[in-house]
Amino acid sequence: MRVGISGTHGTGKTTLAEGLCERLPRHVMAEEPYYLLEEEGYDFGFPPSLEDYRALLECSVRSLASPEDGIVFDRTPVDYLAYMAAIGADPVNGVGGEALRTALMSLDLLVITVITPETERTLPPPEMPALRSRMNEALLDLISADPFDVWADLPILELDGPLGTRPATVLAALEQLR
């Protein structure tokens, strides 16, 4: 199975990805595009610029293009589209819809983690809280609008329940897809 996890920073994506890899035999966690680019010497701004998000988007699309099975992706191209929208850019502008479609349709399930009262109480305070909030809203808007006509056929699971039950909820959704 190939699972993509999307959500703004500080919503438990990495913890969920690690939990899924522990419970799914022979599954590994893909390295996040930020770290892949950083290893290649990419110099990110703080806060990231539109060009940074475009580079991350391209890297994420390439990462999903891998034919390997048994991967949990901690971030997907949808994240970077939402960050682009959150900083005021049009995420549709300059993005190849066919490459995006191919990358996302390689997933068996797209999981969306959102800001909840529990994430606010339990998880460490995030950097750039205003950007985090705007990205959360932009992500939900993108998923709802589907401006690329990409995820109409992609199973999507929005997780807004307790952090402790998220891995079991995702595993149950995967079981239903089999």
Residue pairs with C-beta under 8 A, 6 or more apart in sequence:
1 24
1 27
1 69
1 70
1 108
1 109
1 174
1 177
2 69
2 70
2 71
2 72
2 73
2 106
2 107
2 108
2 109
3 20
3 71
3 72
3 73
3 107
3 108
3 109
3 110
3 111
3 170
3 174
4 64
4 73
4 75
4 76
4 78
4 104
4 107
4 109
4 110
4 111
5 13
5 16
5 17
5 72
5 73
5 74
5 75
5 76
5 111
5 113
6 13
6 75
6 76
6 78
6 79
6 82
6 110
6 111
6 112
6 113
6 139
7 13
7 79
7 112
7 113
7 114
7 136
7 139
8 79
8 82
8 114
8 115
8 132
8 133
8 135
8 136
8 139
9 126
9 127
9 128
9 132
9 135
10 115
10 119
10 123
10 124
10 125
10 126
10 132
11 113
11 114
11 115
11 116
11 119
11 123
11 136
12 113
12 119
12 123
12 163
12 166
13 74
13 75
13 113
14 32
14 74
15 163
16 111
16 113
16 159
16 166
16 167
16 170
17 29
17 72
17 73
17 74
18 29
19 166
19 167
20 27
20 72
20 167
20 170
20 171
21 27
21 28
21 29
21 72
23 167
23 171
24 70
24 72
24 171
24 174
26 70
27 70
27 71
27 72
28 70
28 71
28 72
29 71
29 72
29 73
29 74
30 63
30 66
30 71
30 72
30 73
30 74
31 63
32 74
32 75
33 56
33 59
33 60
33 63
33 75
33 80
34 44
34 56
34 75
36 59
36 63
37 44
37 55
37 56
37 59
38 44
42 55
44 52
45 52
47 87
47 128
47 131
48 56
48 83
50 84
50 87
50 89
53 80
53 83
53 84
53 87
53 89
54 80
54 84
54 94
56 79
56 80
56 83
57 77
57 80
57 81
57 84
57 95
60 73
60 75
60 76
60 77
60 79
60 80
60 103
61 77
61 99
61 100
61 103
63 73
64 73
64 76
64 77
64 103
64 104
64 106
64 107
65 102
65 103
65 106
73 107
76 103
76 104
76 107
76 110
77 100
77 103
77 104
78 104
78 110
78 139
78 142
78 143
78 151
79 135
79 139
81 91
81 95
81 142
82 91
82 135
82 138
82 139
82 142
83 131
83 135
83 138
84 90
84 91
85 91
85 135
85 138
85 141
85 142
86 131
86 134
86 135
86 137
86 138
87 131
87 134
91 138
91 142
91 147
92 147
92 148
95 148
97 148
97 149
97 150
100 148
100 150
101 148
101 149
101 150
104 110
104 150
104 151
104 154
105 150
105 153
105 154
107 154
108 155
108 174
108 177
109 155
109 156
109 157
109 170
109 173
109 174
109 177
110 151
110 154
110 155
110 156
110 157
111 156
111 157
111 158
111 159
111 170
112 139
112 140
112 143
112 156
112 157
112 158
112 159
113 159
113 166
114 136
114 139
114 140
114 158
114 159
114 160
115 132
115 133
115 136
116 160
118 162
118 163
119 163
122 163
123 163
126 132
143 151
143 156
143 158
146 152
155 173
155 177
157 169
157 170
157 173
159 166
159 169
159 170
161 169
